[in-house]
């Protein structure tokens, strides 16, 4: 039942965001160790302000999405790949358009032995810049501050697209020893097109080494060192040191983080912890962050996922982070981003499921000329399993944006979708 409720949460969220993706599970691969999955979703959505403009226009969308996945697994190793995307037909006051929706390709390879583990993964995704939600942009730590401001201000054409890519590998050694080392290397980047040179392309090469030391059976110390070589020459060096102790149903630790970046040195000190229960898990951290030349700021996060009963489940996520930016006069300033999200799933009957979700982001900055901004979303979905493979989902969501300059905006959308999930061992 818990698995069904987890699927309900994912399904409700997918309807509200227009994305349908389900993971490939190794345990479903059957006796051959090979599994093929095909997920399709056909949907209709009507919105009175899809782009959250102050003078927004209504739009009607018809979408068809698919996800093709393949898994091969044997004892000690696995490989999986996925191809997904879709087509959207839109009709509105601006124009009638047809577009490809977020085409993406990803793969992951993993090989494990008793003493070592190798992981290689990569992904490639194209998305429309104008469709990126402010909620997602503010939580994207890899997005430059200049690009973030332009995206939030909406100073980009509707034809602009964003291509993101990544390729990485990690090798964990001495897994069966008290002292272990993990080496990692990766490349990632972003490319823009059709944006009239509003944004800057970026490529990052990252190398890292992680060390683990088991002091006792319950106490472990770790260190993580990363060096990031960037195309814009704003290179970074990151060092994280942590120590923690495991108890019967909980964990407690201390974390110290140092980052040497173009804007100066930043340090984080946080107390971490987690509590495990048969019905769920609660984890989080709380601490302070200090930027060079700035004042200390409170940081932290809290995450919870619990089964309230055999037919209901809830998740909760709260985080607060502080980053250094530059104001209009190139003077250093701080931006604080506080994010809150939650989901609720309820199995109403054998066939009907209810899903609720909400997200809220608060941004505050002491930069000259930059005001406070709030973004939020609340949604609900009702789904019914028609057959073993087919499901019908109805959803509604409301989004809003509040700005100190008075450019508030909001939008409401209703949707209807029909989805099918097919799996076949081969």
Order of alpha helices (4+ residues) and beta strands (2+ residues): alpha-beta-beta-beta-beta-beta-beta-alpha-alpha-beta-beta-beta-beta-beta-beta-beta-beta-beta-beta-beta-beta-beta-beta-beta
